Amino acid sequence: MRIISTNISPVKTLQYKGKIVKTGIFKQPTEQSVDINTFHIVGDEQGDLVNHGGVDKAVYAFSEGHYDYWRKTLNNPQLRYGVFGENFTISKLDEAQIAIGDKIRIGSALLEVSQPRVPCFKLAIALDNKDSLKLFTRYYRTGVYFRVLEPGQAKTGDSVIIQKKAQQSVSVMTLFQAYFDNTYPDKEAILHHALTIPELAQEWRLKLQKKLSV
């Protein structure tokens, strides 16, 4: 795997459905090396610190391979890297193979997979498509959120290496699909198992407890 695009953005303010919205979703590619610290990437901002950023959402990565699908699905061949709000667009990033707790070296930083991404209305704004949230959820390939174990630097072209696979975990895609797809086989067993994974983000732990009423 390799970083295809490094994307950051300051907070921007806009009007949406009659309300003022602050968001950092409009990422723009940069050729500069970025500093990755415990809470975020330096120079990248979030407009809603309750639902975005923080230890368990310090870095967000999305697969380069998903862009062909979305360019066709949204009928937008000009869809550019960073439009999903990802900090890193990464080649061959596969949510079906990446598991909660996997430790991944991105540039010189060591990151740990913490949770799938659940899209909010700001993705619909970025994609200029009101159906995008439903489409994104049904595609089940959400990108990956990371916490930072070792701060460092990264830039476009740097290698992305799985340094240590988590044992007895669940993949990012399986967890997301088991949560949202009511027909998914053994979904309750998967969700109960996910609660036993110590590296699972607290946000998702609470979501699963609520869904399972435990």
N, C-alpha and C positions, 0 to 999 in steps of 0.2 A: 504494500500500500504506500501511497505517496500523497503529499498535499498538492492538489491541483490549483487551489485558490485559497488565499488568506483574506478574510473579510471582516471589516469592523465598521462601526458607525457611531457618531454621537447621537444623543436623543434629539428627535425632531418632534415638533408640535403640529398637529393638523386637526381639521374638523371632520368628524365622522358621525353621520346620522344626528346632526345637531349638537354634538358634544365635542369638547376639546379632548384630544387624545395625545398623550406623550408616548413615543415608542422609539426603540432602537433597532427595529426589525429591518430597516432599510440599509443593509450592509453593502459596503462597496469594497471591491478588491483592492489590496495594497501589495506592493512588491517589497515593502519593508519588513524586516524581522519584527515580531511582536513579543512582548514580555507577558508570560503567563504566570499569574500569581494565584493565591488561594481562592480569591473571590471572583476574579474576572480576568479578561485580557486587557492590559493597559491600553487606553485609547478607545475601548469599546464601552458603550453605555447602555443601560436598560432604563426604560421609562417607568416601569412598574416593578419596584424592588420586592414587592410581596410575592409576585408570581414569576419573576424572572431574575436570573443571576443568583448569587449566593453560593455557598460551599458545594451543594449538590448539583448546581447548574452553572458552574464556573465557565465551562467550555461546551459548545455545541458543534457537532460534526454531522455532515450530511454526505451521502454518496454521490460522486460524479455520475455513477451509473444510473441514477434515478432521473437524471435530467432529460434523457431521450423520451422516457415515458411521459413526463409532465409536459414537455414541449408538444407532444402529439395530443395528449388528453386535453390540454388547455388551448390547443390550436394556436400556440405562440412559439414559433421557431426561434425567436430572439431571446427566450428566457435565459437570463444570465446567472452565473454562479453568484451565490450569496443571497438570492431572492427569497430563499426559505429561512433566512435569518441565521444561517450557519456561520460560525467563525472559520471553520475549515471545511472546504469541499475536498473530499478524499477519494482517491481511486480505489475501487474494489472493496469499499467498506460494505460489509454484508451483515445486516441486523439479524439474519437467521443464524449466523456463525459467531457473532459477538455476544457475550453473556454478561449479565450483571456481575460485577466484581472483577472482570478481566482488567489486567493492568497493561496499559498501552503507552509506549514511548512515542511521543509526537515531538519531533525536533529534539531538544534536550530536556523537555519536561516529561515527567511520569504522571500519567493520568489513570483514573480508575472509573470504569463504567458504573454509573449510578442509577439510571432510569431511562425509559423511553420518553419521547416528547409527546405531550398532548397538545394539539394545536388550539390556539385561541383566535378570537375574531381578527386580530391584527394580521394573521396570515392571509385572510381573505382580502384585507386592504392591500397588502404587499403584492398579491397575485391578481388583484382587481377582478376577483371572481367570487360571487356569493356562494357558489356550490363547493368551493375548494376545501372547506373544513370537512364536509361529508366525504368528499373524494379522498382526501388525505387519510382520514380514519379508515376507510375501507381498503386502502392500498396496503396498510399494515407495515409500511416501511417508513419509520418515523425519524430516522436519524438517531443519534446517540448523545446523551448528556454525560458529562464527566465531572468528577471532583478532581482536585489537583493534589497529588501526593508529594511531588517534588516540583517546585517552580522552575521555570526555564524559558527558553526562547524557541520560536519556530517561525518558519517562513515558507513561502511557496517553493516547492521542489524538495523539501525535506522528507525523509523517510518516516513511515508510520509502522511501528513494529509491535506486535503482541509480545510483551515481555513475560507475562505469566497468565495462564488460563485459570479462571476460577473453577473450583471443584464443586460438583453437585449443585450447579447453578441452573439458570434458565436463560435462554437467549432473549435479547431485547424484543425481537419480533414475536416470539412465542408468548411472552408475557403480555404484550400489547394486544395481540389477537385473542388470547384467552380472556382478557378483560372485556373487550368490546364485542366479540363475536359470540352470540348466544348459542351457536351451533358447533362451536369448537369442541373437539373430543377431549374428555377428561378435564374440562376447564376448571372446575372447582378444585380438583386435586393439584393442578398446576398453580393456581392462585394460593392455595394453602401452603404449598411447597415454597413459593416465592417469599412468603412471610418468614421463612426460616433462614433466608439468605441475609447475613449480617450487613452486607454492602448495599442492600437495597435502600434507596433514598427514603427519608421519613415521609415525604409527600405521598409516595406510592404505597408505603406501608399503611398509612391512614386510609388511602383509597381502597385498598384491598380489605382492610378490616371492616370498613363500612359496607362494602359490597357483600362480604361474607357474613356480616353481623357477628364478628368475633371480638 
